[in-house]
Amino acid sequence: MPKAVNVRVTTMDAELEFAIQPSTTGKQLFDQVVKTIGLREVWYFGLQYVDSKDYQTWLKLDKKVLSQDVKKENPLQFKFRGKFFPEDVSEELIQEITQKLFFLQVKESILNDEVYCPPETAVLLASYSVQGKFGDYDKDIHRPGYLLCERLLPQRVVEQHKLSKEQWEERIQVWHEEHSGTLKEDAMLEYLKIAQDLEMYGVNYSDIKNKKGSDLRLGVDALGLNIYEKDDTLTPKIGFPWSEIRNISFNDKKFTIKPIDKKSPDFVFYAPRLRINKRILQLCMGNHELYMRRRKPDTIEVQQMKAQAKEEKQHRQEERERLDREKKRREAVEREKEKMEQEKRDLMMKLYNFEQKTKETERELQEQFQRACTLEQERRRAEEDAARLEVDRQAALLAKEQLAREAEREKKSQEQLAAELAMHTAMITQLEDARNRKAEEALAWQQRATEAQNDLIKTKEELQNVMREPTPPPPPPAYDPHQDNNSENEDNSSMNSVDLQEEDINDHRKEEDRMTESDKNDRLKKQLKELTSELAQSRDDSRNTRNDLLHSENQRCGRDKYKTLKQIRQGNTKQRIDEFESL
């Protein structure tokens, strides 16, 4: 029995391991994968591998796996990826698994800058990505830093703005809050609805040349073929819808497209390698088939899938409503429980306060009782003291009366003594006055005696002189020794005082009149406008890339993906082929 070969298939969110036989075809492996992940919208997807020359290649389903140029590894490595993209994700993607796989793949392309996304759109898409992963914003769960480890923005956008990781998180968180109530799967779909309007969304580019040898690019997508200049992958110059093409073929490096309009020449271009033409042919076939299928009534299988998806969505909606009701009921119960708990806490607090107050009152009563006892003791002592004092008072009164009587007696004695004293004092005064008078009289008599003695002596002398000499003239009058002269002196003094201070036309080219999601949704348009204004304040224009400049020019000219598409398809097929040849 042939030895089995190990195979690893990596989807956007899982790794699958299989063991295949050498005879296993690409379709058998592909069917194993889609069965394992539960995918029914298989027409969008394919298995991708790296060949021996390191080129990314799609596995051919009609050939054996081991007969194809898969790089020899153990296990063999494959990627399960979207190969063809829907025109309108909201109308075409039916299963949630399909939506999720496209969401993850488109998100990766934007973050890797394989699909150009302007900064304001990148931030808004990041907020939907966060809603798709975390659900509704809850400040109690989503603490600051909950997005720091998440890869949400293209590195180009981060480098073009002078914002820290925390500031980016803050801006994305604000928009995350805006999406409250949006289901995770709906957030992913909203992401895709915005992303599908990006110019590079779902486009497979290949380098080509026209007959002149000009370097150009061919873009193959769900709506047709577009021609780009070499250095501008945002703005196609010429477009050919799938409805205008009737045949595609290649011969070595030459690729030929035959228009439905037989008057038009063939559309011919040249690829640098044969493998590129093979890849372009596969992409053209698959996209053209899906383009035509969309414009036909749904097959029974698709109708069944849509009905099942609608039923599942309805069931999920009912389940969500039931869960919402249950959540609200639980929240009401929780609120009531919290209210009761709060009331319980309040009552416990009141009880505690009451107990504390009771204890305080008991302490106060005890203190008052003690004070009353003390006061009673003091009262008794005071009464005893008052009794003693009363006895003392009575005794004092008696003593006072005795003293009063004695004082009266003493007063009388003192008065008598005073009278006698006054009498004796008067007598003493009289005697002293008499003594003084006698002394004065004695003095006077003594003076007179002295004077008489002196007069006697003088008389004796005069008699002697008279007897010896003539009589002299009478003597001059005597000098009065008691005469006195007094003078008064006056004193002079001075004083000083000082004060000090968008539709459906029911034809093959309805996409040309399509509107972008932002044109259809005023709320989205407003959000993008606010983000543009907010980010402009921190933007470093010196770090703008060529795609930034091209996008700004398209905006300035009022162009978007679908307006440009309509413009580049103007004129008949021949005119556009001639224009391609002249590039």
C-alpha positions in Angstrom: 0.0 0.0 0.0 1.4 3.4 -1.0 2.8 5.5 1.8 0.5 8.4 3.0 1.8 11.9 2.7 1.3 14.5 5.5 -0.3 17.8 4.6 -0.8 20.9 6.6 -3.4 23.4 5.5 -3.4 26.8 7.2 -6.7 28.7 7.1 -7.0 32.3 8.4 -7.7 31.1 11.9 -6.6 27.5 12.2 -4.1 24.8 11.1 -5.4 21.5 9.8 -3.4 18.3 9.4 -4.3 15.6 6.8 -2.7 12.4 5.5 -3.3 12.0 1.7 -2.5 9.2 -0.7 -0.3 9.8 -3.8 -3.4 9.4 -5.9 -5.3 12.2 -4.0 -6.4 15.0 -6.3 -6.5 18.7 -5.5 -10.3 18.6 -5.4 -10.3 15.7 -2.9 -8.0 17.6 -0.6 -10.0 20.8 -1.1 -13.3 18.9 -0.2 -11.6 17.5 2.9 -10.7 21.1 4.0 -14.1 22.7 3.4 -15.9 19.7 5.0 -13.7 20.0 8.1 -14.4 23.8 8.5 -18.1 23.5 7.5 -17.8 25.8 4.5 -20.4 25.5 1.6 -19.6 28.7 -0.4 -16.6 26.9 -1.9 -16.5 28.8 -5.2 -14.6 31.8 -3.7 -11.7 29.7 -2.3 -8.7 27.8 -3.3 -5.5 26.2 -2.0 -2.3 28.1 -2.4 1.2 26.7 -2.2 4.8 27.8 -2.9 6.3 26.0 -5.8 9.9 24.8 -6.3 10.8 28.3 -7.7 9.3 30.1 -4.6 6.3 31.4 -6.5 2.8 31.5 -5.0 0.6 29.2 -7.0 -3.0 27.9 -6.8 -3.5 24.2 -6.6 -5.2 22.7 -9.6 -8.2 20.8 -8.4 -8.4 18.4 -11.4 -4.8 17.1 -11.0 -3.2 15.0 -8.4 -1.6 17.0 -5.5 1.7 15.2 -5.7 2.0 15.7 -9.5 2.0 19.4 -9.1 5.2 21.5 -8.3 4.6 21.7 -4.6 7.7 22.6 -2.6 9.0 19.4 -1.0 8.4 19.7 2.8 7.2 17.5 5.5 4.3 18.1 5.9 3.4 19.7 2.6 2.3 23.3 3.2 -0.9 24.8 1.8 -2.9 28.0 2.5 -6.6 28.0 2.3 -7.4 31.5 0.9 -10.1 33.5 -0.9 -9.2 33.3 -4.6 -12.2 35.3 -5.9 -13.9 38.2 -4.2 -17.6 39.0 -4.1 -18.9 42.3 -5.6 -21.0 43.1 -2.6 -20.3 41.2 0.6 -23.6 42.1 2.2 -25.6 40.5 -0.6 -23.4 37.6 -1.6 -21.7 36.2 1.5 -24.2 33.8 3.1 -22.4 31.8 5.8 -20.8 33.3 8.9 -17.7 31.1 8.3 -17.3 32.7 4.8 -17.7 36.2 6.2 -15.1 35.5 8.9 -12.5 34.0 6.5 -12.9 37.0 4.2 -12.7 39.4 7.1 -9.5 37.9 8.4 -7.9 37.8 4.9 -8.9 41.4 4.0 -7.8 42.6 7.4 -4.4 40.9 6.9 -4.0 42.5 3.4 -4.7 45.9 4.8 -2.4 45.6 7.8 0.4 44.4 5.5 -0.3 47.3 3.2 -1.0 45.0 0.3 -4.3 46.9 0.0 -3.9 50.6 0.5 -6.2 52.1 3.2 -6.2 55.8 4.2 -5.5 56.5 7.9 -9.1 57.6 8.8 -10.6 54.5 7.3 -7.9 52.3 8.9 -8.8 53.6 12.4 -12.5 53.0 11.8 -11.8 49.5 10.5 -9.7 48.9 13.5 -12.6 49.8 15.8 -14.9 47.3 13.9 -12.1 44.7 14.2 -12.0 45.3 18.0 -15.8 45.0 18.2 -15.6 41.7 16.2 -13.1 40.3 18.7 -14.1 41.8 22.1 -17.8 42.6 21.6 -19.4 45.6 23.3 -17.0 48.0 25.1 -17.2 47.6 28.9 -15.0 49.9 30.9 -14.9 47.4 33.8 -13.5 44.7 31.6 -11.6 46.7 28.9 -9.1 48.5 31.1 -6.5 50.9 29.7 -3.9 48.8 27.7 -6.4 46.2 26.4 -5.5 47.0 22.8 -1.7 47.6 23.2 -0.9 44.0 22.2 -3.3 44.0 19.2 -2.2 44.6 15.7 -4.8 47.0 14.4 -3.2 49.5 12.0 -0.8 49.4 9.0 2.7 50.3 10.1 2.6 53.1 7.5 -0.3 54.8 9.3 1.4 54.5 12.6 4.7 56.0 11.3 2.8 58.9 9.6 1.3 60.2 12.9 3.0 61.5 16.0 1.0 59.4 18.4 2.0 56.9 21.1 0.5 53.4 21.4 -1.7 54.7 24.2 -3.0 57.6 22.1 -3.8 55.2 19.3 -5.6 53.0 21.7 -7.6 55.9 23.1 -8.8 56.9 19.6 -9.8 53.4 18.6 -11.5 52.8 22.0 -13.7 55.9 21.4 -14.9 54.4 18.1 -15.2 50.9 19.7 -17.7 52.5 22.2 -19.7 53.8 19.2 -20.4 50.2 18.0 -22.1 49.2 21.2 -24.9 46.7 20.5 -23.4 45.5 17.2 -23.0 41.7 17.1 -19.5 40.3 16.5 -20.5 38.8 13.1 -22.2 42.0 12.1 -19.1 44.0 13.0 -17.0 41.8 10.7 -19.5 42.3 7.9 -19.5 46.1 8.5 -15.7 45.9 8.2 -15.9 44.2 4.8 -18.6 46.6 3.6 -16.2 49.5 4.2 -13.1 47.6 3.0 -14.7 46.6 -0.4 -14.8 50.2 -1.4 -11.0 50.5 -1.2 -9.4 50.8 -4.6 -7.1 47.8 -4.3 -9.7 45.5 -2.6 -10.0 42.1 -4.5 -7.7 43.1 -7.3 -5.0 40.7 -8.6 -2.2 42.7 -10.2 0.1 41.4 -13.0 2.9 43.1 -14.8 2.2 43.4 -18.6 3.2 45.3 -21.7 1.3 46.5 -24.7 2.5 46.3 -28.3 4.5 49.4 -27.8 6.3 47.8 -24.9 5.1 50.2 -22.3 5.3 48.8 -18.8 1.8 48.6 -17.4 -0.3 46.6 -14.9 -3.3 44.4 -15.4 -5.8 44.3 -12.6 -8.3 41.3 -12.5 -11.2 41.6 -10.1 -14.9 40.6 -9.7 -16.1 43.4 -12.1 -13.7 43.0 -15.1 -10.2 43.9 -16.3 -8.6 47.2 -15.7 -5.3 48.7 -16.9 -3.1 50.6 -14.6 0.1 52.7 -15.1 3.1 51.0 -13.6 3.4 53.3 -10.6 -0.3 53.8 -9.9 -2.3 50.8 -8.6 -5.1 53.0 -7.2 -6.4 54.7 -10.3 -7.1 52.5 -13.4 -6.8 54.2 -16.7 -8.9 51.9 -18.9 -11.6 49.3 -18.0 -13.3 46.3 -19.6 -16.3 44.8 -17.9 -16.7 41.0 -18.1 -19.9 41.5 -20.1 -17.8 42.9 -23.0 -15.5 39.9 -23.2 -16.3 36.8 -25.1 -12.9 34.9 -25.3 -9.6 34.9 -23.5 -6.5 33.0 -24.6 -2.7 33.1 -24.4 0.1 31.9 -26.5 3.3 31.7 -24.5 3.8 35.3 -23.2 1.1 36.7 -25.4 -2.4 37.1 -24.0 -5.4 37.7 -26.3 -8.9 38.9 -25.2 -11.6 38.9 -27.8 -14.5 41.4 -27.3 -18.2 40.7 -27.9 -18.1 43.7 -30.3 -16.7 42.0 -33.4 -15.9 45.3 -34.9 -13.4 45.9 -32.2 -9.9 44.5 -32.6 -8.5 41.9 -30.2 -7.2 43.2 -26.8 -3.6 41.9 -26.8 -0.9 42.3 -24.1 2.3 40.5 -23.1 3.3 39.0 -19.8 7.0 38.6 -18.7 6.5 34.8 -18.1 4.2 32.0 -19.2 3.2 31.2 -15.7 1.8 34.7 -15.3 -0.5 34.2 -18.3 -1.7 30.9 -16.8 -2.5 32.7 -13.6 -4.3 35.5 -15.4 -6.3 32.9 -17.4 -7.5 31.1 -14.2 -8.4 34.4 -12.5 -10.3 35.6 -15.6 -12.3 32.3 -15.9 -13.2 32.2 -12.2 -14.2 35.9 -11.9 -16.2 35.8 -15.2 -18.1 32.7 -14.1 -19.0 34.4 -10.7 -19.9 37.6 -12.5 -22.4 35.9 -14.7 -23.7 33.7 -11.9 -24.5 36.8 -9.8 -26.7 38.1 -12.7 -28.7 34.9 -13.0 -31.3 33.6 -10.6 -29.9 31.8 -7.6 -29.4 28.0 -7.9 -31.4 25.7 -5.7 -28.3 25.1 -3.6 -27.8 28.9 -3.0 -31.5 29.4 -2.3 -31.3 26.7 0.3 -28.2 28.1 1.8 -29.8 31.6 1.9 -32.9 30.2 3.5 -30.9 28.3 6.0 -28.7 31.3 6.7 -31.8 33.5 7.1 -33.4 31.0 9.4 -30.2 30.7 11.4 -29.9 34.5 11.6 -33.5 34.7 12.7 -32.8 32.1 15.3 -29.7 33.9 16.5 -31.7 37.1 16.6 -34.4 35.5 18.7 -31.7 33.9 20.9 -30.0 37.3 21.2 -33.3 38.9 22.1 -33.9 36.2 24.6 -30.4 36.6 26.0 -30.9 40.4 26.1 -34.2 39.9 28.0 -32.5 37.4 30.3 -29.6 39.8 30.7 -31.9 42.7 31.5 -33.8 40.5 33.9 -30.5 39.4 35.6 -29.4 43.0 35.6 -32.7 44.0 37.2 -32.3 41.2 39.7 -28.7 42.2 40.3 -29.8 45.8 40.8 -32.6 44.7 43.2 -30.1 42.5 44.9 -27.6 45.3 45.1 -30.4 47.6 46.4 -31.3 45.0 49.0 -27.6 44.6 49.9 -27.3 48.3 50.2 -30.4 48.5 52.3 -29.0 45.7 54.4 -25.7 47.5 54.7 -27.5 50.7 55.6 -29.6 48.8 58.3 -26.5 47.1 59.6 -24.8 50.5 59.8 -27.9 52.0 61.5 -27.9 49.1 63.9 -24.2 49.5 64.5 -24.7 53.2 65.1 -27.7 52.5 67.4 -25.6 50.0 69.4 -22.8 52.5 69.6 -25.2 55.2 70.6 -26.7 52.8 73.2 -23.3 52.0 74.6 -22.5 55.7 74.6 -25.8 56.5 76.4 -25.1 53.7 78.9 -21.7 55.1 79.5 -23.2 58.6 80.0 -25.9 57.2 82.4 -23.2 55.4 84.3 -21.1 58.6 84.5 -24.2 60.5 85.5 -25.0 57.9 88.2 -21.5 58.2 89.5 -21.7 62.0 89.4 -25.1 61.7 91.3 -23.5 59.5 93.9 -20.6 61.9 94.2 -22.9 64.9 94.4 -25.0 63.0 97.1 -21.8 62.5 99.1 -20.9 66.1 98.6 -24.4 67.1 99.6 -24.2 65.1 102.8 -20.8 66.5 103.6 -22.2 70.0 102.8 -25.1 69.4 105.1 -22.7 68.2 107.8 -20.5 71.2 107.2 -23.6 73.4 107.2 -24.6 71.9 110.6 -21.2 72.5 112.0 -21.1 75.9 110.6 -24.5 76.6 112.1 -23.2 75.5 115.5 -20.1 77.7 114.9 -22.4 80.5 113.8 -24.5 80.3 117.0 -21.3 80.2 119.0 -20.0 83.1 117.0 -23.2 85.0 117.6 -22.9 84.5 121.3 -19.3 85.5 121.2 -20.2 88.5 119.1 -22.8 89.5 121.7 -20.3 89.0 124.5 -17.7 91.0 122.5 -20.3 93.7 121.8 -21.0 94.0 125.5 -17.3 94.0 126.3 -16.8 96.5 123.5 -19.5 98.6 124.9 -17.9 98.5 128.3 -14.5 99.2 126.8 -16.0 102.0 124.7 -17.3 103.6 127.8 -14.0 103.1 129.6 -12.1 104.5 126.5 -14.4 107.5 126.4 -13.8 108.2 130.1 -10.1 107.7 129.6 -10.2 109.9 126.5 -11.9 112.6 128.5 -9.3 112.3 131.3 -6.6 112.2 128.7 -8.0 115.3 127.0 -8.2 117.0 130.3 -4.7 116.1 131.3 -3.6 117.0 127.7 -5.2 120.4 128.1 -3.6 120.8 131.5 -0.2 119.8 130.1 -0.8 122.3 127.2 -1.6 125.0 129.7 1.3 124.2 131.8 3.6 124.2 128.8 2.2 127.5 127.6 2.7 128.9 131.1 6.2 127.5 131.2 6.9 129.0 127.8 5.6 132.3 128.8 7.7 132.2 132.0 10.7 131.3 129.9 10.1 134.2 127.6 9.6 136.5 130.5 12.8 135.2 132.1 14.6 135.7 128.8 13.2 139.2 128.5 14.2 139.9 132.1 17.6 138.5 131.4 18.0 140.7 128.4 16.8 143.7 130.2 19.3 142.8 133.0 22.1 142.5 130.5 21.1 145.8 128.9 21.0 147.4 132.3 24.4 146.0 133.1 25.7 147.3 129.8 24.1 150.7 130.4 25.7 150.7 133.8 29.1 150.0 132.5 28.7 152.7 129.8 27.5 155.2 132.2 30.5 154.5 134.4 32.8 155.0 131.4 31.1 158.2 130.4 31.4 159.6 133.8 35.1 158.9 133.8 35.5 160.5 130.4 33.5 163.5 131.4 35.7 163.8 134.1 38.8 163.7 131.9 37.7 165.3 128.5 35.2 167.8 127.1 31.8 166.6 126.5 31.7 164.8 123.1 28.8 165.1 120.7 25.9 162.8 121.3 26.5 159.3 119.9 24.8 158.2 116.7 21.6 156.2 116.9 22.0 152.6 117.8 22.0 149.9 115.1 18.9 147.6 115.0 20.2 144.0 114.7 16.7 142.6 113.9 16.4 144.6 110.6 16.4 142.0 107.5 16.4 142.4 103.7 14.8 139.5 101.5 14.9 139.0 97.7 12.7 136.6 95.5 14.1 134.4 92.7 11.9 133.1 89.9 12.3 129.6 88.2 11.5 129.2 84.5 10.5 125.6 82.9 9.2 124.4 79.3 6.9 121.4 78.0 6.6 119.7 74.5 4.2 117.2 72.9 4.8 115.3 69.6 2.1 113.1 67.7 3.5 110.3 65.7 0.9 107.1 61.3 -26.7 55.2 -3.4 -29.9 52.0 -7.8 -30.2 48.8 -9.4 -30.6 49.2 -13.2 -31.0 45.5 -14.0 -28.3 45.2 -16.5 -24.8 43.8 -16.7 -23.1 47.0 -15.7 -25.0 48.1 -12.6 -21.8 48.4 -10.7 -21.0 51.6 -12.6 -23.8 53.4 -10.7 -22.9 51.9 -7.4 -22.2 54.2 -4.4 -19.6 53.6 -1.8 -20.7 52.7 1.7 -19.8 56.1 3.0 -22.0 57.8 0.4 -24.9 55.6 1.3 -24.4 56.0 5.1 -24.4 59.5 6.4 -23.3 58.3 9.9 -20.3 56.6 8.4 -19.4 59.7 6.3 -19.6 61.8 9.4 -17.3 59.4 11.3 -14.7 59.4 8.5 -14.8 63.2 8.4 -14.3 63.5 12.1 -11.4 61.0 12.0 -9.8 62.9 9.1 -10.0 66.1 11.0 -8.7 64.6 14.2 -5.7 62.7 12.6 -4.7 65.8 10.6 -3.5 67.4 13.8 -0.8 64.8 14.4 0.1 63.8 10.8 3.6 64.1 9.4 3.1 64.9 5.7 6.8 64.4 5.1 6.2 60.6 5.5 3.4 60.4 2.9 3.8 57.6 0.4 3.0 57.7 -3.3 -0.3 56.0 -2.6 -1.1 58.6 -0.1 -0.6 61.4 -2.6 -2.6 59.5 -5.3 -5.4 59.0 -2.9 -5.4 62.6 -1.9 -5.5 63.7 -5.5 -8.4 61.3 -6.2 -10.3 62.8 -3.3 -9.6 66.3 -4.4 -11.0 65.5 -7.8 -14.1 63.8 -6.3 -13.2 60.4 -7.5 -14.0 57.1 -5.8 -13.7 53.4 -6.9 -17.0 53.3 -8.7 -16.9 56.8 -10.3 -13.5 56.0 -11.6 -14.9 52.6 -12.9 -17.6 54.4 -14.8 -15.2 56.9 -16.2 -12.6 54.4 -17.5 -15.4 52.4 -19.3 -16.6 55.3 -21.3 -16.6 55.0 -25.1 -16.9 51.8 -27.1 -14.6 48.8 -26.7 -12.5 49.7 -29.8 -11.8 53.2 -28.4 -10.6 51.8 -25.2 -8.4 49.2 -26.9 -6.9 51.9 -29.0 -6.3 54.0 -25.9 -4.6 51.0 -24.3 -2.3 50.6 -27.3 -1.3 54.3 -27.1 -0.2 54.1 -23.4 
